[in-house]
């Protein structure tokens, strides 16, 4: 078998210069050290939740128990309606004494953002403060001069910068945390006087450990604010020493007005080879005969005509003499027709 010919052609692959930001690299030993310090910081929160609050089993468990609670409430109302006409002879028991309020949670819980929504919204507020203010939409000037509103006590305080964000990245789909590097970088620009927010990828199997330490079923993100520095000094110092800051080169280039061209990379793509069929060697402008297409030739002798099936010749159809006579008559008739056609052609010429 002959080797199959392979052809390739060059295809250009284009890509935007605003590429995906890379996560900071971190060694396995540093990941384990940071996780140990983080769990020791979060464990008091989980202990307080288990002792004084109802443990959370997630929204899926709440949706599963909702129909059971409704059916139980309907059964209670039905039983109360049946016995409504019966005289009440027993006095209701006295209400239980009010339980003392639970103690407040540990103070470190005020400096944390736990979960996807709270952490993402906090970063968005910080990034909004770092957005450039020079771009504005032109509008028609007002007839009266504009006076800025006086600051009031109801103005919300600026969000507090985050020292680090901890993400169990290996147990999550990429779509869940793909926005964090760019959002973390832009949020760090809101407080240039403070160190940049660190983005920490925790080792595999960290999510159940975080859930147990916090007393929650699932934990996606944990953000640590700068105000937690007195209580989490060792953790923040370890994070800033081991984890580099998030860098976005193309965003720094845009800040100085640099032009970023479109990225184009050549790629070699195999092309299928289509072999052409060999054309039959025939005279130009002529069609091959039907017998030649089938690999046969026309009978020319009496014996070949006799041997053709369906002519009445053969051992089972009369005598051989009669068959031979009929074949000779056919051949002579064909010859007479050819001679007559030739005579007609000569006369026309």
N, C-alpha and C positions, 0 to 999 in steps of 0.2 A: 504494500500500500504506500502510495506516495505521500510525503508529508503535506499537511494542509498549509497553504500559503496564508500568511498573516500580514495584514496591512494596518497601519495606525495613521491617525490624523491628529493634528493639534487642535485642541479646544481650549478657549480662554475662559477661565473661571473668575468672575468678578465678585468682590466682597466690599462691604462698607468699611471705611477707615475707623468707624466708631465700633470697635470690636468689643467682645465680652471681656470684662475685667477678671483678672486671675485672683484666686483666693491666696492669702498669705500662707507660705509654707511653714510647717511645724513638725518637729520630730515626734516620734511615738513616746519617748520618755517625757518630753515636755507636756504632751497631751495628758498623760497619766498624772503628772504632778499637778497640773491646773485643775483637772477633774477632782482630785482628792481635796484640794483646798476649797473648791467650789461646793462640794458636798458638805464639808464641815461647816460652811457658812450658811447653807440652806436647811440643814437638818433641824434646827430649832423651829423653823416655820412649819415643817411637817408634823413635828411633835405637838405643837399647839393646835394644829388643825385636827389631828386625830383625837385629842383629848376634849376639845371644846366645840368643835364643829362637826357637822355631818359629813362623812367622807363622800367625795364625788366619784361616781362611776362613769362619767362621761354622758354626753347627750344621747347616745344610743340607748343606754340603760333607761334614761328618762322617757324616751319615746316608747320603749317596750312596756314600762309600767303605767303609762298614762291610760290605756284602755282598761286595765285591771282596776285602777282607782275609780274610774267612772262607773264601771259595773258595780263595784262595792258600794259607792254612794247611792246608786239607784236602788240597790237591795235594801239599804238602810232606810231610805225614804219610803219604800213600799211597806216595810214592817212597821214604821211609825204610823202610817195611814191606817193599817189594819187595826192596831190597838189604840187608835185615837178615842174611840167611844167608850173604852173600858175606864172605870173610875180609878183614879190614882190614889193609892193608899200609902205608898211609901214615899218618904221625903227624899229628895235628891241628896246625894252625898255632898259634903262641903267641898268647894274647889280647893285644889292643892295649893300650898303656899308658893308664891312666886320664887322661882329659882334665882339665885344671885347671878348677876351678869358675868359673862366669861371675862377672864383677864384680857387685856389688850395683846395683840400679836407682837412678836419681837420687832424691835425698832428697825431692823434691817429690811423688813418687808416694805417700808415706805420708800426705799431707795432701789427698788427692783421693778422691772417691767417683765411680766411673765406672760408668754403666749405670743402668737403671731400678730394679732390685731394691736395690742397695746404697744409692742415694740416697734412695729412698722409705723404706727401713727406718731409715736414720739420722734422717730427719725425723720418723718415727713415734716413735722413742725420745725425741727432744727434745720432741715434742708431749705425750707421756705424762707427762713431768716437769712440764709447765705446766698439767696438768689440775687443777681444784679438788679439794681433799681433804675439804671439809666434808660432802659427801653420803656417807652410809654406810647400809648395810642393817641394820636392827635385828635383833639376835639374842639368844638366851637367855644370861644371864650365866653364866660358868663358875664352878664351885664354888671353884676355886683362883684366886688372883690371877694375872693375866697378866704375864709378865716378857718384855720385848723381848729378842730375841737379841743377843748381843754382836757387834759388827762384827768380821768376820774378814778376813784378807788376800784371800780368794777373792771378796769382793764386787766386782762389776764397776764400773769407773770410770764416772762419768757421761759421756755422749757429748759430744764437742766441738762447739761451735756452728759453724754454717756461715756463711761470709762472703757467698757468692753461689752461685747455681745457674744454670748455662748450659744452655739448651734450644734446639735447632734446631726451633723450633715449626712452621715452614712445611712441613716434610717429614714431619710426623707426623699421624696422625688425632687429632681433638680428645679422644677418649676416653683416649688415652695420657697426656695431661698435664693433664686437667681438674681433677685433685685437687691440683695443685701450689700454686695461690694460697692456698687455705684452709690447707693443711698447712704452708706456709711461714710464714704469719702466726702460727699457733699454736705452731710450733717456735721462733719468735723470742721468744715470751713466756717461754721457759724460762731465758733469760739476759737479764734486763732491764738489766744493767749494760753490755752490749755493743750495738753498733749492730745494727739489724734486718737480717735476711738479705734480700739482694736477689735478685729473680727476673728474669733477663735472657733475653729472647727474641732469639736470634741471627738474622742475615739469611738470606735464601734461599740455598741452596747451601752452607751451613756444615757439614752433616753429613759429606759426603765429605772435607772438609778436616780435620775433627776426627778422622775415622778414619785418615787418612794420618799426622797428627801423632802419634797414639797407637799406630799399628801395628795397628789393629783393623779388622774388616770393617764393623761398624756401631757407632755411638755415639749413644745417645738422650739421656742426661743427664750432666752433669759438675758435681759439687759441689766447691767450694773451701772448706777449713776455715780457721778463724781463725789456726791455727798457721802457715799458709803466708805470713803477713804479711811476714816479712823478705825472702823470695824473690819474692813477688808484690806488693810494695808499690805499684808503679805501676798494676798491674791493679786492685787493690782500691780504690785511691784514685780511679781513673777511674770504676769502677762506682758507688761511693757518691756521686760528684759528679753523674753523669748519670742514674742510675736511681733513681726514688723508691721508697720502701718500700711493700710491699703493705698495703692498707687494707681492712678488712672492717667496714663501718659497722654492720650488724645484729648482729655479734658484740660490738662495743663497747656497743651498746644493751642487749644481754642481760646483759652484765657488771654494769651498774648497775641491773638489774631493770626496765627500761622495757618497756612493752607495745607490741607490734607488731601492728597489726590486719591482717586479710586484705586483700590488694590486689584491687580490683575495677575493671575498666575496661570502659566500654560500647563495643560494636562494632555497626555497621550491617551487617546481612546481607540480601542481596536475597531476595525471596520470589517464587516463580513464580506468574504469574497464570493461573488456569484459567477460560476462558470458558464460560458456560452455554449450552446449545443452546436455540434459540428453539422454544417450544412452539406447536403448531398451534392456531389459533383454532377450537376446537370448543365445542359446548354442554357445560356441566358434567354429568358422569355419562353421557355418550354416547360411543360408539366410532366413529371414522370408517369409512366404507364401504370395502370392499375395492377397488372400482373407483376410488374417489377417492384411495386411497393410491397406486395405480399410475398416477394421472394420466389415467384413462379414465372414461367414463360408460356406463351400460347402454343397449343399443339399444331404441328406442321405436317405430320405423317398420318397415314391411315391407321397404323397400329396404335398411335397415341390417341386418336379420336375414338377408336373402338374401346380403349381402356378407360375412357371417361365415364364415371357413374351416371346413370340416368339416361344413357343413349340407347338403351335396349340391347346392348351388346353384353356378352358374357356367357358363361356356361349355362346359366339358368334361363336365358331368353332366346329361344329358337336355335337355329343352327349358326355356326360361325360364318358360313357362306353368305347367309342373308345379312348378318351384321356387317360383314366386310363390304358387301355391295352397297348398303346404305351409307357407310362411311365414305366410300369412293364417290358416291353421288354428292355428298356434302362437300367434299374437298373440291370436286370439279365445279360445283355451283359457286363456291367461293372464288375459284380461279377465274371462271367466266365473268363474275361480277367485277373483279379487279381489272380484267382485260377491257371490259366495256367502259369502266371509269377512265382507264388510260386512253382509249380511243376518243372518248369525249373531250378529255383534256387536250389531246393533240389537235382535234378539230377546232377547238376553241382557240388554240394557239395559232 
